[in-house]
Structure formats: C-alpha cells, structure tokens
Amino acid sequence: MFQLLFVLFIIIPIIEITVIMQVGALLGVWPTIAIVILSAWLGAKYVRQQGLATLQSVQTKMAQGEMPSGEIVTGLMLLVAGVLLVTPGFVTDIFGLLLLVPSVRAAIAAQVQKHIKVNQLGAGASFHQGAAGNVYQHENSNDPFTSSRASSNEPISHHQGDTLEGEFKRKD
C-alpha cells in the first residue's frame, strides 16, 4: 500500500511537472496552460456525457431484471477517467483519454469481470432447500475454512425478525 501511495503522490507529480516544463519550453507558458485547462474542461464534459449514457443503460438493464455488472465497471472507469482528466498534467490526461475510448474500456471491463467471476466461483458456497423446508449450505471441499457444521448438512438458522414480502419472477 505504501508503494502505491508513493507512486501516486510522489512519482506521478514529478513526472507531470517534468512533462509540463518540457511542453512549456517547447510551446510557451500560456499555450501550455491553455492546453491543460482545455483538456480538463473537454474531458469533464465527455465523461459527463458518457456517464449519463452509462447510467441510462444501468437503469434499462435493472428494469429488465438483469444485473448491470458491465455498466457498473464502465461507470467506475469513467469516474477514474474523470479524475485523471481533471488532474492537471499531460500524462494523466493521456491515461484519462484512453479510458474514454470504448474499446479500451471494454477490454479492461472484460478483464475485471473475468477476475470478479473467478473470485465468486472460488468462494464455492451454494444453498438449497431440503424437503422439510430447511436451508442447507454446501461449501467447496477445497475451502480451508469449511466448518464441520456446514459440511454435515445441518440446517442454517434463520434470522428471527421482520418479514419481507414480495414477488419474484424466475427467468430461466
């Protein structure tokens, strides 16, 4: 964690200052400042536009009863892109602009979702309801944290409290 913070707060600003100084020496002070401000403004505008489109897609999928996991990952990447674009500097702007390219975002989202699915499958817990209405838990036999109670098909105690009522529709 210390190494990540060191890179974020020490190394990246040093790189940004160096690049800004070199661009300033090449183009001049005022054009460099104008480019930095313009890139932050355009980036924030574009992130807002794509963020609203992603929010609309999330709402559509939720209305259809689907899990909008891809849209959630896309929304997080747009948030990161916005932070990178608003941060003054050319290096962070390049990374922020890369996150605004849909194909780059799709590739990163696919990798993130693949990693998340692997972790979910690695948990290996499943539940089913027995004939008497008791809920049993079966866990992965490779899990070092499997308790003897869970692997012996003993019922899981139910929470005694408020009852939530509702309807559901199975989509198989």
ROBA-174510 format. One record per residue: residue number from 1; x, y, z of N, C-alpha, C in turn. Coordinates in pm, whole numbers, plus 50000, padded with zeros to 5 digits. Layout:
{rec NUM {X Y Z} {X Y Z} {X Y Z}};
...
REM end
This chain:
{rec 1 {50082 49881 50000} {50000 50000 50000} {50087 50126 50000}};
{rec 2 {50196 50122 50076} {50286 50236 50082} {50345 50265 49944}};
{rec 3 {50378 50159 49870} {50436 50178 49737} {50336 50244 49642}};
{rec 4 {50210 50205 49651} {50108 50265 49567} {50092 50414 49600}};
{rec 5 {50085 50446 49728} {50073 50586 49768} {50197 50666 49728}};
{rec 6 {50313 50604 49739} {50437 50671 49699} {50433 50706 49551}};
{rec 7 {50389 50611 49469} {50380 50636 49325} {50276 50744 49295}};
{rec 8 {50159 50735 49361} {50052 50829 49333} {50086 50973 49374}};
{rec 9 {50152 50989 49487} {50171 51124 49540} {50311 51180 49521}};
{rec 10 {50407 51100 49483} {50544 51150 49464} {50589 51133 49319}};
{rec 11 {50586 51013 49268} {50641 50984 49135} {50557 51049 49025}};
{rec 12 {50426 51030 49026} {50341 51085 48920} {50349 51238 48914}};
{rec 13 {50340 51310 49027} {50355 51456 49017} {50491 51500 48963}};
{rec 14 {50597 51427 48998} {50730 51462 48944} {50731 51443 48793}};
{rec 15 {50674 51335 48744} {50666 51310 48600} {50582 51419 48534}};
{rec 16 {50469 51452 48593} {50381 51556 48537} {50452 51691 48529}};
{rec 17 {50520 51730 48635} {50591 51859 48636} {50699 51861 48529}};
{rec 18 {50772 51751 48515} {50877 51743 48413} {50818 51758 48273}};
{rec 19 {50709 51686 48246} {50648 51693 48113} {50591 51833 48088}};
{rec 20 {50525 51893 48187} {50471 52028 48170} {50583 52128 48144}};
{rec 21 {50696 52114 48213} {50810 52204 48189} {50863 52189 48047}};
{rec 22 {50873 52065 47998} {50924 52042 47863} {50827 52096 47757}};
{rec 23 {50697 52075 47777} {50598 52128 47683} {50597 52280 47690}};
{rec 24 {50610 52335 47811} {50616 52480 47826} {50736 52541 47758}};
{rec 25 {50850 52472 47763} {50969 52521 47694} {50952 52513 47543}};
{rec 26 {50876 52416 47497} {50855 52398 47353} {50749 52494 47298}};
{rec 27 {50635 52506 47368} {50523 52586 47318} {50513 52724 47382}};
{rec 28 {50565 52738 47500} {50548 52861 47576} {50457 52838 47694}};
{rec 29 {50457 52934 47786} {50382 52918 47911} {50231 52922 47887}};
{rec 30 {50181 53026 47819} {50037 53043 47804} {49972 52935 47719}};
{rec 31 {50031 52895 47608} {49969 52783 47535} {49965 52653 47617}};
{rec 32 {50069 52630 47697} {50071 52509 47781} {49959 52514 47884}};
{rec 33 {49942 52629 47949} {49835 52644 48048} {49699 52629 47980}};
{rec 34 {49684 52686 47861} {49558 52675 47788} {49527 52530 47752}};
{rec 35 {49627 52455 47711} {49606 52313 47675} {49564 52234 47798}};
{rec 36 {49628 52259 47911} {49594 52186 48035} {49450 52217 48076}};
{rec 37 {49411 52344 48072} {49275 52382 48111} {49173 52329 48011}};
{rec 38 {49203 52339 47883} {49112 52290 47780} {49092 52138 47789}};
{rec 39 {49200 52066 47812} {49187 51919 47823} {49105 51881 47946}};
{rec 40 {49120 51953 48056} {49039 51923 48176} {48892 51952 48149}};
{rec 41 {48862 52064 48081} {48724 52101 48053} {48659 52003 47955}};
{rec 42 {48727 51972 47845} {48673 51878 47748} {48658 51738 47806}};
{rec 43 {48755 51697 47887} {48748 51566 47949} {48631 51554 48044}};
{rec 44 {48610 51657 48126} {48497 51654 48219} {48364 51651 48144}};
{rec 45 {48357 51726 48034} {48235 51729 47954} {48207 51592 47892}};
{rec 46 {48311 51529 47837} {48295 51399 47772} {48263 51290 47874}};
{rec 47 {48326 51296 47991} {48299 51198 48096} {48154 51211 48142}};
{rec 48 {48106 51333 48155} {47967 51354 48195} {47872 51294 48092}};
{rec 49 {47900 51316 47965} {47816 51263 47858} {47813 51110 47861}};
{rec 50 {47929 51048 47869} {47934 50901 47871} {47878 50845 48001}};
{rec 51 {47897 50918 48110} {47843 50874 48239} {47692 50871 48239}};
{rec 52 {47630 50972 48178} {47484 50973 48169} {47433 50859 48081}};
{rec 53 {47504 50830 47973} {47465 50718 47887} {47478 50585 47962}};
{rec 54 {47584 50573 48042} {47603 50451 48122} {47494 50437 48227}};
{rec 55 {47457 50548 48292} {47350 50546 48392} {47218 50504 48329}};
{rec 56 {47190 50552 48209} {47068 50513 48140} {47069 50364 48106}};
{rec 57 {47186 50313 48067} {47198 50170 48038} {47179 50086 48163}};
{rec 58 {47231 50133 48277} {47213 50062 48404} {47064 50056 48438}};
{rec 59 {46995 50168 48425} {46852 50171 48456} {46773 50079 48365}};
{rec 60 {46809 50074 48238} {46739 49986 48143} {46758 49840 48181}};
{rec 61 {46883 49802 48211} {46909 49662 48248} {46840 49626 48378}};
{rec 62 {46840 49716 48475} {46774 49688 48602} {46623 49673 48582}};
{rec 63 {46565 49753 48492} {46421 49742 48464} {46388 49609 48397}};
{rec 64 {46485 49553 48323} {46464 49424 48257} {46496 49308 48351}};
{rec 65 {46541 49338 48471} {46571 49233 48568} {46708 49172 48550}};
{rec 66 {46797 49239 48477} {46932 49188 48455} {47030 49261 48547}};
{rec 67 {47142 49196 48575} {47246 49257 48656} {47337 49340 48566}};
{rec 68 {47348 49471 48591} {47430 49557 48505} {47576 49561 48547}};
{rec 69 {47639 49445 48558} {47777 49441 48607} {47874 49512 48512}};
{rec 70 {47855 49494 48383} {47942 49561 48286} {47930 49711 48293}};
{rec 71 {47807 49758 48311} {47785 49902 48320} {47842 49960 48448}};
{rec 72 {47838 49884 48555} {47895 49931 48682} {48047 49946 48669}};
{rec 73 {48111 49848 48607} {48256 49857 48585} {48287 49975 48493}};
{rec 74 {48206 49992 48389} {48225 50105 48298} {48209 50237 48371}};
{rec 75 {48110 50247 48458} {48090 50368 48536} {48208 50400 48626}};
{rec 76 {48265 50296 48687} {48383 50318 48772} {48502 50365 48688}};
{rec 77 {48518 50307 48569} {48628 50351 48483} {48607 50494 48435}};
{rec 78 {48482 50533 48410} {48455 50671 48372} {48485 50767 48487}};
{rec 79 {48458 50723 48609} {48492 50805 48726} {48643 50824 48735}};
{rec 80 {48718 50717 48717} {48864 50726 48718} {48912 50815 48604}};
{rec 81 {48852 50801 48486} {48890 50884 48372} {48864 51031 48403}};
{rec 82 {48753 51061 48466} {48723 51199 48502} {48824 51257 48599}};
{rec 83 {48862 51179 48699} {48963 51225 48795} {49097 51248 48725}};
{rec 84 {49134 51156 48637} {49261 51171 48565} {49260 51292 48471}};
{rec 85 {49147 51318 48406} {49140 51431 48314} {49136 51566 48385}};
{rec 86 {49075 51571 48500} {49068 51696 48575} {49200 51726 48645}};
{rec 87 {49278 51623 48674} {49410 51643 48733} {49500 51713 48632}};
{rec 88 {49561 51825 48670} {49645 51896 48573} {49766 51815 48532}};
{rec 89 {49789 51807 48403} {49906 51736 48352} {49874 51662 48225}};
{rec 90 {49978 51629 48151} {49961 51562 48023} {49959 51410 48037}};
{rec 91 {50036 51356 48127} {50043 51210 48143} {49910 51155 48195}};
{rec 92 {49855 51220 48297} {49725 51175 48349} {49615 51196 48246}};
{rec 93 {49627 51303 48164} {49529 51324 48057} {49533 51212 47955}};
{rec 94 {49650 51164 47922} {49662 51054 47826} {49593 50929 47879}};
{rec 95 {49618 50896 48006} {49552 50778 48065} {49401 50799 48076}};
{rec 96 {49359 50921 48111} {49216 50951 48118} {49149 50939 47983}};
{rec 97 {49216 50990 47879} {49160 50979 47743} {49154 50834 47697}};
{rec 98 {49253 50755 47734} {49248 50613 47698} {49126 50545 47760}};
{rec 99 {49092 50583 47884} {48975 50523 47948} {48844 50570 47885}};
{rec 100 {48848 50678 47808} {48727 50724 47740} {48704 50653 47608}};
{rec 101 {48803 50583 47557} {48788 50508 47432} {48709 50380 47463}};
{rec 102 {48593 50362 47400} {48508 50247 47433} {48577 50111 47420}};
{rec 103 {48662 50092 47318} {48727 49961 47302} {48827 49934 47413}};
{rec 104 {48898 50038 47459} {48992 50021 47571} {48914 49989 47697}};
{rec 105 {48804 50063 47718} {48720 50039 47836} {48661 49899 47833}};
{rec 106 {48618 49853 47716} {48560 49719 47705} {48664 49612 47736}};
{rec 107 {48787 49631 47690} {48892 49533 47719} {48923 49528 47869}};
{rec 108 {48931 49645 47931} {48958 49649 48076} {48841 49590 48153}};
{rec 109 {48718 49624 48112} {48599 49571 48179} {48593 49419 48169}};
{rec 110 {48629 49365 48053} {48629 49219 48037} {48728 49154 48133}};
{rec 111 {48845 49214 48146} {48945 49159 48238} {48897 49168 48384}};
{rec 112 {48837 49280 48419} {48788 49298 48556} {48676 49200 48585}};
{rec 113 {48582 49186 48493} {48470 49095 48514} {48517 48950 48521}};
{rec 114 {48616 48914 48440} {48669 48778 48446} {48731 48752 48582}};
{rec 115 {48801 48849 48633} {48863 48835 48765} {48758 48827 48875}};
{rec 116 {48653 48905 48865} {48547 48903 48965} {48475 48769 48963}};
{rec 117 {48446 48715 48844} {48378 48587 48834} {48463 48475 48892}};
{rec 118 {48592 48480 48869} {48681 48378 48925} {48676 48382 49076}};
{rec 119 {48678 48501 49133} {48672 48513 49278} {48538 48466 49332}};
{rec 120 {48428 48493 49262} {48299 48448 49308} {48289 48296 49301}};
{rec 121 {48340 48238 49194} {48336 48092 49183} {48430 48028 49284}};
{rec 122 {48537 48097 49319} {48631 48044 49416} {48571 48032 49555}};
{rec 123 {48467 48111 49582} {48404 48103 49714} {48336 47969 49730}};
{rec 124 {48271 47919 49626} {48220 47783 49623} {48105 47751 49715}};
{rec 125 {48034 47847 49767} {47921 47817 49854} {47793 47808 49772}};
{rec 126 {47709 47710 49804} {47580 47701 49738} {47475 47665 49842}};
{rec 127 {47354 47705 49817} {47246 47681 49910} {47134 47610 49837}};
{rec 128 {47064 47522 49909} {46945 47462 49852} {46847 47434 49964}};
{rec 129 {46720 47417 49927} {46617 47394 50026} {46581 47246 50025}};
{rec 130 {46584 47186 50143} {46554 47045 50156} {46404 47019 50157}};
{rec 131 {46365 46891 50167} {46225 46852 50162} {46145 46910 50278}};
{rec 132 {46208 46927 50394} {46137 46978 50512} {46135 47130 50515}};
{rec 133 {46191 47195 50413} {46191 47341 50409} {46314 47402 50475}};
{rec 134 {46406 47317 50522} {46528 47370 50582} {46628 47407 50474}};
{rec 135 {46704 47511 50501} {46805 47555 50407} {46939 47495 50448}};
{rec 136 {47005 47429 50354} {47133 47367 50379} {47240 47438 50299}};
{rec 137 {47359 47437 50353} {47472 47501 50285} {47575 47395 50252}};
{rec 138 {47621 47395 50127} {47730 47308 50086} {47844 47397 50042}};
{rec 139 {47961 47375 50094} {48075 47459 50057} {48176 47376 49981}};
{rec 140 {48266 47443 49917} {48373 47382 49840} {48457 47295 49933}};
{rec 141 {48483 47173 49893} {48561 47083 49978} {48706 47127 49987}};
{rec 142 {48753 47210 49894} {48890 47260 49899} {48904 47382 49988}};
{rec 143 {48793 47433 50038} {48795 47553 50120} {48851 47520 50258}};
{rec 144 {48962 47583 50300} {49020 47552 50431} {48936 47602 50546}};
{rec 145 {48835 47684 50519} {48754 47742 50626} {48620 47673 50640}};
{rec 146 {48603 47559 50578} {48477 47486 50587} {48458 47436 50729}};
{rec 147 {48344 47468 50783} {48316 47422 50919} {48255 47283 50914}};
{rec 148 {48263 47211 51022} {48207 47076 51025} {48055 47082 51018}};
{rec 149 {47994 47188 51073} {47850 47200 51069} {47800 47222 50927}};
{rec 150 {47871 47307 50852} {47827 47338 50716} {47842 47217 50625}};
{rec 151 {47944 47138 50645} {47965 47024 50556} {47882 46903 50598}};
{rec 152 {47817 46908 50716} {47737 46795 50760} {47589 46812 50729}};
{rec 153 {47556 46909 50646} {47418 46932 50603} {47325 46965 50718}};
{rec 154 {47372 47035 50819} {47284 47081 50924} {47214 47207 50877}};
{rec 155 {47091 47227 50919} {47019 47347 50875} {47087 47474 50924}};
{rec 156 {47081 47576 50841} {47131 47708 50879} {47018 47778 50953}};
{rec 157 {47049 47838 51065} {46943 47904 51142} {46893 48026 51066}};
{rec 158 {46765 48048 51072} {46704 48162 51005} {46697 48278 51102}};
{rec 159 {46708 48399 51049} {46701 48520 51130} {46558 48540 51176}};
{rec 160 {46539 48558 51304} {46407 48585 51359} {46389 48736 51366}};
{rec 161 {46307 48791 51283} {46288 48935 51281} {46177 48973 51186}};
{rec 162 {46189 49090 51128} {46089 49140 51034} {46082 49051 50911}};
{rec 163 {45961 49032 50863} {45941 48952 50742} {45929 49045 50623}};
{rec 164 {46003 49017 50519} {45995 49094 50396} {45912 49014 50297}};
{rec 165 {45811 49079 50240} {45728 49011 50142} {45750 49073 50005}};
{rec 166 {45733 48995 49905} {45750 49045 49770} {45723 48937 49668}};
{rec 167 {45731 48974 49543} {45711 48880 49435} {45839 48868 49355}};
{rec 168 {45858 48755 49293} {45973 48739 49205} {45928 48663 49082}};
{rec 169 {46006 48679 48978} {45979 48611 48854} {46106 48541 48811}};
{rec 170 {46100 48410 48792} {46215 48331 48753} {46239 48349 48604}};
{rec 171 {46363 48380 48567} {46399 48396 48426} {46504 48291 48392}};
{rec 172 {46458 48176 48346} {46549 48066 48311} {46574 48059 48166}};
REM end
